[in-house]
């Protein structure tokens, strides 16, 4: 089986490429000319230079593939239009090329985000049946990309995966939080609850969804099937790092101002930005993964305690911490 992975040089994509190889797939990775491919260099994958924003570079990447896993996109940007350009236009281009040249295609899997649905208004974990109400520009762009993929289900088998916050080795977003905790700082803007998923469990869910016939045309939340407060996560990271932390209260009213300063001082887009602050205003980022458990046989295996320890160990070994 040949699989194409877009966004393969990134955190989730590189783990997916590794897992597919371990399952015996022939893996082709779509990479841009300026992509940093350090996580792919030691893997026996085919590197195909291309860009989802340039449809003329996608034909050769798509041809002959049994599976397409579309992960290419951006989670942060300096300009709001960039979200729609990359996440929406890039998805539309790949879908159109896959329809035209994916004659062997068994499944097109699009990895979206809980942000496409938005937060729970009342704390009840969201299901796939809930009406989406994204609160960030990123979330709106992912929802629009989902619609493009699902509309194509009339012409090819597609599946949409919506993970919540993902953590694990190589991740740079949770790394930001690890660095603050190591310095003894727990930024606190009010109690909130989150669904999370360790990278290995997410990859398992993505592959199971691709290989399961009944998942065609479906949308699935993939999480570890639990919920955590921001305090639970912070104090567990503090424990695995063996560092005491002080809760630093930050009024939500000053968050946009701090984010705008961070954007100006940072080199390019950072995880703490004004669009992310739009999401942080809400308390319940929780989803229900029972549909994936019921229909796919998905079973998360990694607890928060284990996952955070393995992540911290990787950061230490690779001298990120």
C-alpha positions in Angstrom: 0.0 0.0 0.0 1.3 3.5 -0.9 0.4 6.4 1.3 1.0 10.1 0.7 1.5 12.2 3.8 1.3 16.0 3.5 2.8 18.0 6.4 5.1 15.1 7.0 8.0 17.3 8.2 5.9 18.5 11.1 5.2 17.1 14.6 2.1 14.9 13.8 3.1 14.2 10.2 6.5 12.8 11.0 5.1 10.5 13.6 2.5 9.3 11.1 5.1 8.6 8.5 7.1 6.5 11.0 4.0 4.6 12.1 2.9 3.9 8.5 6.4 2.5 7.7 6.2 0.2 10.7 2.9 -1.1 9.4 4.5 -1.9 6.0 3.2 1.0 4.0 5.2 2.5 1.2 5.3 6.2 2.3 5.6 9.2 0.1 6.0 12.6 1.9 5.1 15.9 0.3 7.6 18.5 1.3 8.2 22.1 0.3 11.6 23.1 -0.9 12.2 25.1 2.3 10.8 22.4 4.7 13.0 21.2 7.5 13.1 17.5 7.2 15.2 16.5 10.2 12.6 14.0 11.4 12.4 12.3 8.0 16.0 12.1 7.1 16.6 8.7 8.7 13.3 7.2 7.4 13.0 5.1 4.3 10.4 7.4 2.7 10.0 8.9 -0.7 10.4 12.7 -0.6 8.3 14.4 -3.2 8.9 18.2 -3.5 5.6 20.1 -3.8 3.3 22.6 -2.2 -0.5 22.4 -1.7 -0.7 26.0 -2.8 0.7 25.0 -6.2 -1.7 22.4 -7.8 0.8 21.7 -10.6 3.2 20.2 -8.1 0.6 17.7 -6.6 -0.3 15.5 -9.6 2.9 13.3 -9.4 2.6 13.1 -5.6 -1.0 11.8 -5.7 -0.7 9.4 -8.6 -0.5 5.7 -7.5 -1.4 6.4 -3.9 -3.9 4.1 -2.0 -4.2 6.5 0.9 -3.8 10.3 1.3 -3.3 11.7 4.8 -3.6 15.5 4.6 -1.9 17.2 7.6 -0.3 20.2 5.8 -1.5 23.5 7.2 -0.7 26.2 9.8 -1.9 26.6 13.4 -0.5 30.1 13.8 0.0 33.0 11.5 0.9 36.7 11.5 -1.9 37.6 9.2 -5.5 36.2 9.4 -5.7 35.7 5.6 -2.8 33.2 5.8 -5.0 30.7 7.7 -7.5 30.6 4.8 -4.9 30.7 2.1 -3.0 27.7 3.5 -5.6 25.7 5.3 -8.5 26.2 2.9 -7.0 26.8 -0.5 -4.3 24.2 0.1 -7.0 21.6 1.0 -9.1 22.5 -1.9 -6.2 22.1 -4.3 -5.2 18.7 -2.9 -8.8 17.5 -3.0 -9.3 18.5 -6.6 -6.1 16.8 -7.7 -6.9 13.7 -5.7 -10.3 13.5 -7.4 -8.7 13.8 -10.8 -5.7 11.5 -10.4 -6.3 9.4 -7.4 -7.8 6.5 -9.3 -6.5 3.9 -6.7 -7.6 5.9 -3.7 -9.0 3.9 -0.9 -9.2 6.8 1.6 -8.5 10.6 1.9 -8.0 11.4 5.6 -8.1 15.0 6.6 -6.7 15.9 10.1 -8.7 18.9 11.3 -9.0 20.1 14.9 -11.4 20.6 17.8 -10.9 24.3 17.1 -13.1 23.7 14.0 -16.1 23.0 16.2 -15.2 25.4 19.0 -15.5 25.2 22.8 -18.4 23.5 24.6 -20.8 26.2 25.8 -21.8 24.4 29.0 -19.0 22.0 29.8 -20.6 19.0 28.2 -18.1 17.1 25.9 -18.9 17.9 22.3 -19.9 15.1 19.9 -19.6 14.9 16.2 -23.3 15.8 16.0 -22.9 19.2 17.6 -23.2 22.3 15.5 -19.7 23.9 14.9 -19.2 27.4 16.4 -15.4 28.1 16.0 -14.2 31.1 17.9 -10.8 31.6 16.3 -9.7 32.4 12.7 -7.7 29.2 12.8 -10.9 27.3 13.8 -13.0 28.9 11.0 -10.3 28.0 8.4 -10.2 24.3 9.5 -14.0 24.1 9.5 -14.1 25.5 5.9 -11.4 22.9 4.9 -13.6 20.2 6.5 -16.5 21.2 4.4 -14.4 21.0 1.2 -13.3 17.5 2.1 -16.7 16.2 3.1 -18.3 17.6 -0.1 -15.9 15.5 -2.0 -17.2 12.4 -0.4 -19.6 12.0 -3.3 -16.5 11.3 -5.5 -14.0 9.6 -3.2 -13.9 8.0 0.3 -13.0 10.6 2.9 -12.7 10.7 6.7 -12.2 13.8 8.9 -10.3 13.5 12.2 -10.7 16.2 14.9 -8.0 16.0 17.6 -8.0 18.3 20.7 -4.6 19.5 21.9 -1.9 17.0 21.0 1.3 16.6 23.0 4.4 14.4 22.8 8.0 14.3 21.5 8.9 16.9 18.9 5.9 19.1 19.8 6.7 22.8 20.1 3.4 24.1 21.3 3.3 22.2 24.6 7.0 22.8 24.8 6.3 26.5 25.4 4.3 25.4 28.5 7.0 23.0 29.7 9.6 25.9 29.5 7.4 28.1 31.7 6.9 25.4 34.2 10.6 24.7 34.3 11.1 28.3 35.2 8.6 28.0 38.0 5.8 29.8 36.3 2.2 28.6 35.9 0.3 31.2 33.9 -3.3 31.1 35.2 -6.2 33.0 33.6 -9.0 31.0 35.3 -10.0 27.4 35.6 -10.6 25.6 32.4 -11.1 22.0 31.2 -9.4 20.3 28.2 -9.4 17.1 26.2 -6.0 16.0 25.3 -4.3 13.2 23.3 -0.8 11.8 23.3 0.8 11.6 19.8 0.9 7.8 19.7 -2.8 7.5 20.4 -3.7 10.1 17.8 -1.6 8.3 15.2 -3.2 5.0 16.1 -6.7 6.6 15.7 -5.8 8.2 12.3 -4.6 4.9 10.8 -7.5 2.9 12.2 -9.9 5.4 10.7 -8.2 5.2 7.3 -8.3 1.4 7.3 -11.9 0.9 8.5 -14.5 0.7 5.8 -17.4 2.1 7.8 -15.5 5.4 8.5 -15.9 6.6 4.9 -17.7 9.9 4.9 -17.5 10.2 8.7 -16.0 12.7 11.3 -14.3 11.5 14.5 -13.0 13.1 17.6 -9.8 11.3 18.7 -8.7 12.0 22.3 -7.6 10.0 25.3 -11.3 9.9 26.4 -10.7 11.9 29.6 -10.8 15.6 30.6 -8.3 17.6 32.6 -8.2 21.0 34.3 -5.4 23.4 33.4 -4.2 23.0 37.0 -4.0 19.2 36.7 -1.8 19.5 33.6 0.4 22.2 35.0 1.0 20.4 38.3 1.7 17.1 36.6 4.3 18.8 34.4 5.8 20.3 37.5 6.0 16.9 39.1 7.7 15.2 36.1 10.2 18.1 35.9 10.6 18.1 39.6 10.2 21.8 39.8 7.9 23.8 42.1 5.7 26.3 40.4 4.0 29.5 41.4 0.6 30.3 40.0 0.8 33.6 38.2 -2.6 35.1 37.7 -3.1 36.9 34.4 -6.3 38.8 33.9 -8.0 37.8 30.6 -8.4 41.5 29.8 -4.6 42.0 29.4 -4.1 38.8 27.3 -4.7 40.4 23.9 -2.2 43.1 24.8 0.5 40.6 25.9 -0.1 38.6 22.8 0.3 41.6 20.5 3.6 42.4 22.2 4.7 38.8 21.8 3.9 38.9 18.1 5.9 42.0 17.5 8.9 40.8 19.5 8.9 37.2 18.2 10.5 36.0 15.0 7.5 35.0 13.0 4.2 33.6 14.4 4.3 32.1 17.9 1.8 29.9 19.8 0.9 32.8 22.1 -0.9 35.1 19.7 -4.1 37.1 19.4 -5.9 34.4 17.6 -5.0 31.9 20.3 -6.2 34.3 23.0 -9.6 34.2 21.3 -9.7 30.5 22.2 -8.3 30.9 25.7 -11.3 33.1 26.6 -13.4 29.9 26.8 -13.3 27.4 29.6 -14.4 24.1 28.1 -12.4 22.6 25.3 -13.7 19.1 25.7 -14.9 16.5 23.2 -16.4 13.0 23.4 -14.4 10.3 21.6 -17.0 7.5 22.1 -18.0 7.4 18.4 -14.4 6.4 17.6 -14.4 3.8 20.3 -17.7 2.4 19.2 -17.2 2.4 15.4 -13.5 2.1 15.0 -12.5 0.1 18.0 -10.2 2.9 19.0 -8.7 2.5 22.5 -6.3 5.2 23.9 -3.4 3.6 25.7 -1.3 6.4 27.1 -2.3 8.2 30.4 -1.5 11.8 31.0 1.1 10.9 33.6 2.9 8.6 31.2 2.6 10.9 28.2 3.9 13.9 30.0 6.8 11.9 31.5 7.8 10.5 28.0 7.5 14.0 26.5 9.7 15.6 29.2 12.3 12.8 28.9 12.4 13.4 25.1 12.9 17.2 25.7 15.7 16.5 28.1 17.5 13.9 25.9 17.3 16.3 22.9 18.4 19.2 25.1 15.2 21.3 24.6 14.9 21.6 28.4 
